[in-house]
Amino acid sequence: MRSTTSLRSRESLLVVVFGSHHVEHWFFVDPIRDFRLVGNFETLERRPLPPLNLLNPPLPDDGDPTPDAPPTLLITGAGGVRAKWVVEEWCGQCECLLLGDETDQSDDQADCLIRANLSVWDESWTAYFDEVDVVLHLAESPETTDDWSQLTLCDLDSSFNVLHAAAAAGVDRIILLSTPDVLGDQVVRESTATEAGSAPFAYFAPPPRPCSARAAVKWSLERLARSLSDAAGLNVVVLRVGPPIPSSRSSFLAAIRRAIEDPPEDPFQVWTLPGGDPPGD
């Protein structure tokens, strides 16, 4: 077995390589005098240092900074309309992992599709959260359902697990879907600059008044996300979005891009998107 140890003084470095039963060889490096001594216990040889001084590597150039690497995305709800929009928009620009159950069809992304039952905590899928920067939690029950058994599995249990997995892994950000229905039939209007603050796609939202079981579940998930943001430092952007109709595609993708590339300073924000084009900056 071979092992290596080193002793460094202020101006030199001694490196000793041990064999199985003896000192195999050693070398002494003196960067100030630009030479090194290499030997074992029988020979001693003086050699010039190589051109590259590994003890004092050159400092990086102060020119243009290295551009940030593109983020790695984890997208749940692989078979959903919104997930397909995001895949079309982003997966040519960065690495994407898709989580979907056995009903999700995403053959064009089969190489990065991971089958998972999000309603059951399992390290076979939670481990992937350690490898990503941003989580887009787009898995949810159908827009029209008010069936509590489906809401419990597809929205409550799955979202609880995804939020906790994101917080435990320390991801940079999670984007969570909600619905304008948490506001009931109250009027949602475009925010003034003061009301919007740093939320570029915010509409003025009155206090919540969920008008359905699904809306009540979404409101509960918003509050859980807020709690994890406060307690665990999880950065969350909640998107209250309407049905995934074609006219809402540009608004939705614009909000996703802003949340990924130009995230808000506040660790928790809710952006309400009734549909159509996003308000101007």
C-alpha beads as a LAMMPS data file, in Angstrom:
LAMMPS data file: protein, C-alpha beads

281 atoms
280 bonds

1 atom types
1 bond types

-500.0 500.0 xlo xhi
-500.0 500.0 ylo yhi
-500.0 500.0 zlo zhi

Masses

1 110.0

Atoms # bond

1 1 1 0.000 0.000 0.000
2 1 1 1.275 3.481 -0.874
3 1 1 0.530 6.649 1.072
4 1 1 1.719 10.230 0.882
5 1 1 2.306 12.873 3.510
6 1 1 3.684 16.374 3.275
7 1 1 5.191 19.040 5.509
8 1 1 5.069 22.661 4.399
9 1 1 7.185 25.468 5.784
10 1 1 6.762 29.095 4.844
11 1 1 8.982 28.770 1.775
12 1 1 9.259 25.063 0.982
13 1 1 7.453 21.737 0.898
14 1 1 8.666 18.223 1.774
15 1 1 6.641 15.347 0.294
16 1 1 7.278 11.754 1.446
17 1 1 5.778 8.730 -0.351
18 1 1 5.574 5.588 1.805
19 1 1 5.638 2.073 0.365
20 1 1 4.326 -1.008 2.131
21 1 1 7.248 -1.288 4.567
22 1 1 9.541 1.658 3.947
23 1 1 9.895 5.146 2.589
24 1 1 9.720 4.652 -1.164
25 1 1 10.978 8.066 -2.150
26 1 1 10.750 11.729 -1.243
27 1 1 11.227 15.110 -2.813
28 1 1 11.943 18.557 -1.445
29 1 1 10.598 21.602 -3.286
30 1 1 11.979 25.097 -2.788
31 1 1 9.961 27.529 -4.931
32 1 1 12.001 30.543 -3.827
33 1 1 15.264 29.088 -5.167
34 1 1 13.446 27.404 -8.058
35 1 1 14.648 23.847 -7.584
36 1 1 13.626 20.535 -6.070
37 1 1 15.592 17.630 -4.597
38 1 1 14.296 14.164 -5.393
39 1 1 15.581 11.025 -3.700
40 1 1 15.033 7.760 -1.809
41 1 1 17.757 6.742 0.636
42 1 1 20.265 5.713 -1.991
43 1 1 20.265 8.554 -4.504
44 1 1 19.840 12.288 -4.421
45 1 1 19.174 14.372 -7.492
46 1 1 18.692 18.116 -7.975
47 1 1 16.128 19.027 -10.636
48 1 1 14.722 22.366 -11.835
49 1 1 11.097 23.056 -11.076
50 1 1 8.687 22.528 -13.994
51 1 1 7.365 25.678 -15.679
52 1 1 4.053 25.429 -13.876
53 1 1 4.477 26.133 -10.176
54 1 1 1.796 23.956 -8.595
55 1 1 2.450 25.435 -5.165
56 1 1 1.577 28.928 -6.332
57 1 1 -0.874 28.594 -9.254
58 1 1 -1.580 31.774 -11.212
59 1 1 -4.508 33.831 -10.031
60 1 1 -7.548 33.901 -12.339
61 1 1 -7.762 36.684 -14.851
62 1 1 -9.692 39.693 -13.597
63 1 1 -11.359 40.105 -16.966
64 1 1 -14.881 39.016 -17.815
65 1 1 -16.328 36.781 -15.100
66 1 1 -17.126 33.187 -15.971
67 1 1 -20.822 33.005 -16.830
68 1 1 -23.006 31.104 -14.392
69 1 1 -23.722 27.526 -15.351
70 1 1 -27.311 26.948 -16.448
71 1 1 -29.499 25.665 -13.616
72 1 1 -30.561 22.056 -13.313
73 1 1 -34.358 21.762 -13.128
74 1 1 -36.503 19.090 -11.558
75 1 1 -40.058 19.136 -12.929
76 1 1 -42.889 17.151 -11.384
77 1 1 -46.069 16.220 -13.237
78 1 1 -44.175 15.118 -16.342
79 1 1 -47.315 14.297 -18.322
80 1 1 -49.115 17.580 -17.677
81 1 1 -49.636 20.387 -20.172
82 1 1 -47.585 22.921 -18.186
83 1 1 -44.691 20.484 -17.735
84 1 1 -44.591 19.986 -21.500
85 1 1 -44.526 23.760 -21.996
86 1 1 -41.557 24.035 -19.642
87 1 1 -39.754 21.126 -21.305
88 1 1 -40.182 22.732 -24.730
89 1 1 -38.946 26.088 -23.381
90 1 1 -36.079 25.002 -21.126
91 1 1 -34.738 21.532 -21.785
92 1 1 -32.649 22.693 -24.718
93 1 1 -30.990 25.284 -22.478
94 1 1 -30.252 23.305 -19.326
95 1 1 -30.457 19.878 -17.764
96 1 1 -33.961 18.778 -16.774
97 1 1 -35.164 15.865 -14.669
98 1 1 -38.828 14.883 -14.941
99 1 1 -40.746 13.121 -12.202
100 1 1 -43.953 11.389 -13.227
101 1 1 -46.106 8.453 -12.242
102 1 1 -47.051 5.481 -14.384
103 1 1 -49.847 7.452 -16.076
104 1 1 -47.579 10.235 -17.339
105 1 1 -46.651 9.966 -20.995
106 1 1 -43.457 11.746 -21.937
107 1 1 -41.787 9.502 -24.517
108 1 1 -39.836 12.367 -26.071
109 1 1 -38.085 12.867 -22.703
110 1 1 -37.753 9.199 -21.795
111 1 1 -34.043 9.539 -21.048
112 1 1 -34.665 11.964 -18.183
113 1 1 -38.069 10.704 -16.964
114 1 1 -38.102 9.179 -13.481
115 1 1 -41.161 7.206 -12.454
116 1 1 -42.174 8.092 -8.914
117 1 1 -45.178 8.031 -6.620
118 1 1 -44.813 11.423 -4.969
119 1 1 -47.572 10.712 -2.458
120 1 1 -45.240 8.199 -0.752
121 1 1 -41.936 9.436 0.658
122 1 1 -39.186 7.328 -0.857
123 1 1 -35.454 7.998 -1.148
124 1 1 -35.526 6.478 -4.624
125 1 1 -36.938 9.806 -5.838
126 1 1 -36.126 12.281 -3.047
127 1 1 -32.400 11.671 -3.669
128 1 1 -32.693 13.482 -7.009
129 1 1 -33.415 16.733 -5.185
130 1 1 -29.765 16.835 -4.086
131 1 1 -28.714 17.125 -7.740
132 1 1 -30.855 20.083 -8.856
133 1 1 -31.010 23.849 -8.409
134 1 1 -34.682 24.619 -9.009
135 1 1 -37.780 22.490 -8.436
136 1 1 -40.903 23.176 -10.505
137 1 1 -43.711 21.395 -8.698
138 1 1 -46.307 21.158 -11.465
139 1 1 -47.942 17.869 -10.456
140 1 1 -51.521 18.354 -9.322
141 1 1 -55.005 16.926 -9.563
142 1 1 -57.224 17.885 -12.528
143 1 1 -58.558 21.447 -12.509
144 1 1 -62.176 20.333 -12.126
145 1 1 -61.848 17.782 -9.327
146 1 1 -63.244 18.268 -5.845
147 1 1 -62.828 14.635 -4.876
148 1 1 -61.127 14.557 -1.497
149 1 1 -59.414 11.207 -1.985
150 1 1 -57.782 12.455 -5.182
151 1 1 -56.952 15.827 -3.667
152 1 1 -55.344 14.109 -0.684
153 1 1 -53.029 11.950 -2.789
154 1 1 -52.280 14.220 -5.748
155 1 1 -52.151 17.571 -3.970
156 1 1 -51.748 17.283 -0.213
157 1 1 -49.549 14.199 0.260
158 1 1 -47.493 14.703 -2.903
159 1 1 -46.916 18.405 -2.304
160 1 1 -46.038 17.912 1.362
161 1 1 -43.375 15.409 0.325
162 1 1 -42.021 17.564 -2.503
163 1 1 -41.802 20.667 -0.313
164 1 1 -40.024 18.797 2.473
165 1 1 -37.642 17.121 0.010
166 1 1 -36.776 20.527 -1.481
167 1 1 -36.167 22.037 1.963
168 1 1 -34.052 19.070 3.112
169 1 1 -31.916 19.192 -0.042
170 1 1 -31.423 22.941 0.179
171 1 1 -32.442 23.645 -3.407
172 1 1 -32.068 27.232 -4.599
173 1 1 -35.771 27.656 -5.248
174 1 1 -39.083 25.883 -5.608
175 1 1 -41.879 27.101 -7.860
176 1 1 -45.247 25.937 -6.590
177 1 1 -48.577 25.957 -8.428
178 1 1 -51.693 27.368 -6.814
179 1 1 -54.936 28.773 -8.185
180 1 1 -56.717 32.152 -8.268
181 1 1 -59.687 30.267 -6.815
182 1 1 -58.150 30.714 -3.359
183 1 1 -59.577 34.241 -3.683
184 1 1 -63.068 33.024 -4.470
185 1 1 -65.111 35.326 -6.679
186 1 1 -63.320 38.464 -5.536
187 1 1 -62.019 40.836 -8.170
188 1 1 -58.369 40.423 -9.103
189 1 1 -56.933 43.485 -10.776
190 1 1 -53.515 44.470 -12.005
191 1 1 -51.311 45.747 -9.208
192 1 1 -50.062 49.263 -8.908
193 1 1 -46.296 49.654 -8.650
194 1 1 -46.563 50.081 -4.873
195 1 1 -48.717 47.002 -4.430
196 1 1 -46.591 44.826 -6.693
197 1 1 -43.327 45.593 -4.928
198 1 1 -40.643 43.347 -6.401
199 1 1 -43.121 40.837 -7.862
200 1 1 -43.090 41.585 -11.600
201 1 1 -46.130 39.487 -12.451
202 1 1 -48.252 40.282 -9.415
203 1 1 -51.851 41.290 -9.487
204 1 1 -53.481 42.853 -6.476
205 1 1 -54.916 39.951 -4.496
206 1 1 -57.553 40.451 -1.804
207 1 1 -57.568 38.197 1.287
208 1 1 -58.176 34.503 0.553
209 1 1 -61.681 33.119 0.334
210 1 1 -61.371 29.603 -1.152
211 1 1 -64.453 28.714 -3.153
212 1 1 -63.915 24.939 -3.499
213 1 1 -62.229 21.970 -1.871
214 1 1 -59.395 22.195 -4.394
215 1 1 -58.908 25.896 -3.670
216 1 1 -58.815 25.192 0.075
217 1 1 -56.131 22.563 -0.482
218 1 1 -54.065 24.987 -2.580
219 1 1 -54.358 27.642 0.117
220 1 1 -53.129 25.122 2.697
221 1 1 -50.114 24.359 0.503
222 1 1 -49.319 28.058 0.186
223 1 1 -49.247 28.341 3.974
224 1 1 -47.035 25.244 4.332
225 1 1 -44.622 26.708 1.776
226 1 1 -44.584 29.978 3.719
227 1 1 -43.845 28.104 6.936
228 1 1 -40.937 26.198 5.353
229 1 1 -39.611 29.439 3.898
230 1 1 -39.581 31.018 7.357
231 1 1 -38.340 27.970 9.281
232 1 1 -35.942 26.311 6.823
233 1 1 -34.928 29.171 4.524
234 1 1 -36.647 27.640 1.503
235 1 1 -37.010 30.135 -1.366
236 1 1 -40.520 29.835 -2.790
237 1 1 -42.407 31.453 -5.646
238 1 1 -46.094 30.541 -5.686
239 1 1 -47.846 30.925 -9.046
240 1 1 -51.607 31.282 -8.850
241 1 1 -52.565 30.280 -12.369
242 1 1 -55.794 29.512 -14.177
243 1 1 -56.429 26.509 -16.430
244 1 1 -53.579 25.633 -18.837
245 1 1 -55.235 26.991 -21.956
246 1 1 -53.117 28.080 -24.939
247 1 1 -53.666 31.803 -24.301
248 1 1 -52.049 31.482 -20.857
249 1 1 -48.886 29.794 -22.122
250 1 1 -46.815 32.949 -22.673
251 1 1 -47.804 34.419 -19.310
252 1 1 -46.962 31.210 -17.492
253 1 1 -43.589 30.723 -19.178
254 1 1 -42.662 34.372 -18.661
255 1 1 -43.291 33.980 -14.925
256 1 1 -41.262 30.752 -14.833
257 1 1 -38.343 32.408 -16.611
258 1 1 -38.384 35.384 -14.260
259 1 1 -38.529 33.140 -11.190
260 1 1 -35.495 31.149 -12.424
261 1 1 -33.309 33.838 -13.986
262 1 1 -34.217 36.930 -11.970
263 1 1 -35.586 35.673 -8.660
264 1 1 -37.164 38.050 -6.168
265 1 1 -35.250 39.217 -3.141
266 1 1 -38.021 38.103 -0.783
267 1 1 -37.708 34.379 0.020
268 1 1 -41.472 33.888 -0.318
269 1 1 -43.675 35.487 -2.944
270 1 1 -47.078 34.853 -4.482
271 1 1 -47.629 35.882 -8.094
272 1 1 -51.245 35.856 -9.233
273 1 1 -51.759 35.270 -12.960
274 1 1 -55.430 35.335 -13.956
275 1 1 -54.452 34.461 -17.534
276 1 1 -53.462 36.114 -20.780
277 1 1 -50.332 38.190 -21.146
278 1 1 -48.407 39.260 -18.027
279 1 1 -48.540 42.892 -16.994
280 1 1 -45.723 45.083 -18.235
281 1 1 -42.682 45.750 -16.070

Bonds

1 1 1 2
2 1 2 3
3 1 3 4
4 1 4 5
5 1 5 6
6 1 6 7
7 1 7 8
8 1 8 9
9 1 9 10
10 1 10 11
11 1 11 12
12 1 12 13
13 1 13 14
14 1 14 15
15 1 15 16
16 1 16 17
17 1 17 18
18 1 18 19
19 1 19 20
20 1 20 21
21 1 21 22
22 1 22 23
23 1 23 24
24 1 24 25
25 1 25 26
26 1 26 27
27 1 27 28
28 1 28 29
29 1 29 30
30 1 30 31
31 1 31 32
32 1 32 33
33 1 33 34
34 1 34 35
35 1 35 36
36 1 36 37
37 1 37 38
38 1 38 39
39 1 39 40
40 1 40 41
41 1 41 42
42 1 42 43
43 1 43 44
44 1 44 45
45 1 45 46
46 1 46 47
47 1 47 48
48 1 48 49
49 1 49 50
50 1 50 51
51 1 51 52
52 1 52 53
53 1 53 54
54 1 54 55
55 1 55 56
56 1 56 57
57 1 57 58
58 1 58 59
59 1 59 60
60 1 60 61
61 1 61 62
62 1 62 63
63 1 63 64
64 1 64 65
65 1 65 66
66 1 66 67
67 1 67 68
68 1 68 69
69 1 69 70
70 1 70 71
71 1 71 72
72 1 72 73
73 1 73 74
74 1 74 75
75 1 75 76
76 1 76 77
77 1 77 78
78 1 78 79
79 1 79 80
80 1 80 81
81 1 81 82
82 1 82 83
83 1 83 84
84 1 84 85
85 1 85 86
86 1 86 87
87 1 87 88
88 1 88 89
89 1 89 90
90 1 90 91
91 1 91 92
92 1 92 93
93 1 93 94
94 1 94 95
95 1 95 96
96 1 96 97
97 1 97 98
98 1 98 99
99 1 99 100
100 1 100 101
101 1 101 102
102 1 102 103
103 1 103 104
104 1 104 105
105 1 105 106
106 1 106 107
107 1 107 108
108 1 108 109
109 1 109 110
110 1 110 111
111 1 111 112
112 1 112 113
113 1 113 114
114 1 114 115
115 1 115 116
116 1 116 117
117 1 117 118
118 1 118 119
119 1 119 120
120 1 120 121
121 1 121 122
122 1 122 123
123 1 123 124
124 1 124 125
125 1 125 126
126 1 126 127
127 1 127 128
128 1 128 129
129 1 129 130
130 1 130 131
131 1 131 132
132 1 132 133
133 1 133 134
134 1 134 135
135 1 135 136
136 1 136 137
137 1 137 138
138 1 138 139
139 1 139 140
140 1 140 141
141 1 141 142
142 1 142 143
143 1 143 144
144 1 144 145
145 1 145 146
146 1 146 147
147 1 147 148
148 1 148 149
149 1 149 150
150 1 150 151
151 1 151 152
152 1 152 153
153 1 153 154
154 1 154 155
155 1 155 156
156 1 156 157
157 1 157 158
158 1 158 159
159 1 159 160
160 1 160 161
161 1 161 162
162 1 162 163
163 1 163 164
164 1 164 165
165 1 165 166
166 1 166 167
167 1 167 168
168 1 168 169
169 1 169 170
170 1 170 171
171 1 171 172
172 1 172 173
173 1 173 174
174 1 174 175
175 1 175 176
176 1 176 177
177 1 177 178
178 1 178 179
179 1 179 180
180 1 180 181
181 1 181 182
182 1 182 183
183 1 183 184
184 1 184 185
185 1 185 186
186 1 186 187
187 1 187 188
188 1 188 189
189 1 189 190
190 1 190 191
191 1 191 192
192 1 192 193
193 1 193 194
194 1 194 195
195 1 195 196
196 1 196 197
197 1 197 198
198 1 198 199
199 1 199 200
200 1 200 201
201 1 201 202
202 1 202 203
203 1 203 204
204 1 204 205
205 1 205 206
206 1 206 207
207 1 207 208
208 1 208 209
209 1 209 210
210 1 210 211
211 1 211 212
212 1 212 213
213 1 213 214
214 1 214 215
215 1 215 216
216 1 216 217
217 1 217 218
218 1 218 219
219 1 219 220
220 1 220 221
221 1 221 222
222 1 222 223
223 1 223 224
224 1 224 225
225 1 225 226
226 1 226 227
227 1 227 228
228 1 228 229
229 1 229 230
230 1 230 231
231 1 231 232
232 1 232 233
233 1 233 234
234 1 234 235
235 1 235 236
236 1 236 237
237 1 237 238
238 1 238 239
239 1 239 240
240 1 240 241
241 1 241 242
242 1 242 243
243 1 243 244
244 1 244 245
245 1 245 246
246 1 246 247
247 1 247 248
248 1 248 249
249 1 249 250
250 1 250 251
251 1 251 252
252 1 252 253
253 1 253 254
254 1 254 255
255 1 255 256
256 1 256 257
257 1 257 258
258 1 258 259
259 1 259 260
260 1 260 261
261 1 261 262
262 1 262 263
263 1 263 264
264 1 264 265
265 1 265 266
266 1 266 267
267 1 267 268
268 1 268 269
269 1 269 270
270 1 270 271
271 1 271 272
272 1 272 273
273 1 273 274
274 1 274 275
275 1 275 276
276 1 276 277
277 1 277 278
278 1 278 279
279 1 279 280
280 1 280 281
